Amino acid sequence: MLLSPAEKQYLHDSLSQSPVIRPDSRSAHQYRPLEATTSFLPGSNGSARIRLSEGSECIISVKAKVVPTELNAFEDVASLNLIDVDVDIAGYRDDSNYISNLKFQLTNLLHQNFPHLVLQLTTRYAFRLFIDCVIISHSSYPLSLMSLTTYLALKTTRLPLLVSDPNDLQVAEYPTFSDDWDDSRTIEEIMVDKKLGQAFKPPIFVTLGVVGKNLMFDPSVEEEQVLENGLVVSFYNDKVITPITNGNFALNSNNSNFTGLNKLVLVKSIALCNQYCPAIVKALDALVEQEVGESNLSIF
């Protein structure tokens, strides 16, 4: 969507006000309404779909495969590439810079902030997660949408129960699993069993738009065309983490308002994310619990 110069000026002035006046009447820290579904793909270990009110839609599928680890004495599971992310966006080539950048950011975030030990099966074998991301439609910068959908998919991912001996260092033995899918466990349950933590909360990306001294969560496609800068903030374990990057979110638009980033705005963005992102994560967790509760209901 391209705005005329007059529309851009009007929108920029509105977003510069205190408090900010957004075209869809949202507050500065409010996300667009969304509809989410989890565990709907029967051939996947985990899956999720999010649809935004303006038509953007993302589907994530998580599949697990047993792979040999071949670790030496100086390596651990975290050093292995056990998470593979693939991104497909309608209208873009798979080798385009746009796709490659989104794929790199999501892969890097998960690789650095994931409890890799839950994927270790035996001394010689581990699970490798293949995360397939399909953006069916989008108008605004899709990284946050992809991240939230990945969060839901990983939260509902179930891995089969290992029944063979986990210590196969002396005897070469391929892992065997329980035939009963009811014995499968979520990543959080495996974390608790291995004493790696009590809660599994995958990292997420939050996009922020900058206009003057104002910061806006989840900027829409209209807002992206008049932003003075854009921030992508990483959030994990109830706090902001690195990386924090900035860039121009607007595509196919000549954004003449784009400027450098004030360090005070960066500090403010970290404070806002630490304040409001826990509520985002809590809402996603509540949605997962609701979906699980509904799936456990019986008509008999």
Sequence and secondary structure as in RCSB ss.txt:
>XXXX:A:sequence
MLLSPAEKQYLHDSLSQSPVIRPDSRSAHQYRPLEATTSFLPGSNGSARIRLSEGSECIISVKAKVVPTELNAFE
DVASLNLIDVDVDIAGYRDDSNYISNLKFQLTNLLHQNFPHLVLQLTTRYAFRLFIDCVIISHSSYPLSLMSLTT
YLALKTTRLPLLVSDPNDLQVAEYPTFSDDWDDSRTIEEIMVDKKLGQAFKPPIFVTLGVVGKNLMFDPSVEEEQ
VLENGLVVSFYNDKVITPITNGNFALNSNNSNFTGLNKLVLVKSIALCNQYCPAIVKALDALVEQEVGESNLSIF
>XXXX:A:secstr
    HHHHHHHHHHHTSSS   TT   TT    EEEEES  TTSSEEEEEEETTS EEEEEEEEEEEE    TT 
 GGGS  EEEEEEETTS TTSHHHHHHHHHHHHHHHHSS GGGGB SSSEEEEEEEEEEEEE SS  HHHHHHHH
HHHHHT EE  B S S  SSS     B S GGG EEHHHHHHHTTS S     EEEEEEEETTEEEES  HHHHT
T SEEEEEEEETTEEEEEEEEE   SSS  TT     HHHHHHHHHHHHHHHHHHHHHHHHHHHHHHHHHT    
